[in-house]
Amino acid sequence: MTHLDTTTAAGPSAIRDREGPGMLLMNEALARSRSREAEQAAREHAIARQLLAGRRWARLADFAARRAARAREGAAR
């Protein structure tokens, strides 16, 4: 970086602000936002897994009920 870069129209304080506390707050806000997004994605994934597990158990219960009905029919003959 040359001396000309630090004496732009914004002035030398613009460089300090970009790297100072304001930037830290922005990075913290971005980190919090990403963390919230990750937590939301994890919640949605957990709900989807529960839904799929429920459907799987329902299919298994239907299969077991059909098999039990066939077994009862076979035993009655």
N, C-alpha and C positions, 0 to 999 in steps of 0.2 A: 504494500500500500504506500502510495507516495503522499507527500505533504498536500498535494492538490486534492487528493481524495478526502482528506479530513476537513477541508475548508470549502465544502460545497455550499449551496444555498441554504441547506438545512442547518448547517453549522456543525461544529464538533460535538455538541451535546447530543445530536441525533445518533451518533455512534455509541455514546455511553448509554443512552436510553435503550437502544436496540439490544445491548448486552447486559443491561442492568436488571433491576427488580421487576420491571414490567415484563421482560422476557421470561423471567422465572415464573411469574404469575400465569402467563399465557401457557407455558409448558405444563404447569400444574393443572390448569384447567383442561388442557388437552389430555393429560394423563387420566384425570377424573372422568372425562367424557368417554375415553376408550375403555376405562374400567367399567363404567355403567353399561356401555354397549356390550362388552364381553359378558357381564352378568345377565343382561337381558337375553342374549343369545343362549346362554347356559340354561336359563329358565325355560325358554321356548323349546330347547332340545329335550329337557327333562319332561315337559308336557307331551311332546311328540312321542317320546319313548313310552310314557305311561299309556297313551292312547293306543299305540301299536301293541303293547303288551296286553291290554284289555281285549283288543280285537283277536289276538292270537289265542287267549284263553277262551274267548267266546267260540271260536272255530273248534277248538279242542273239545269244549263241552258239547257242541252240536255233534261232533264226530262220535263222542262217547255215548251220547243219547241214541244216535242212530244204531250204533253197534249193540247197545243194550237192548234196543227194540228188536233187532234181528235175532239176538240170542234168545229173547223171550219167545219169539215166534217159532224159532227152531226147537225150543224145549217143549212148546205146547203141542207140537206135531207128534 
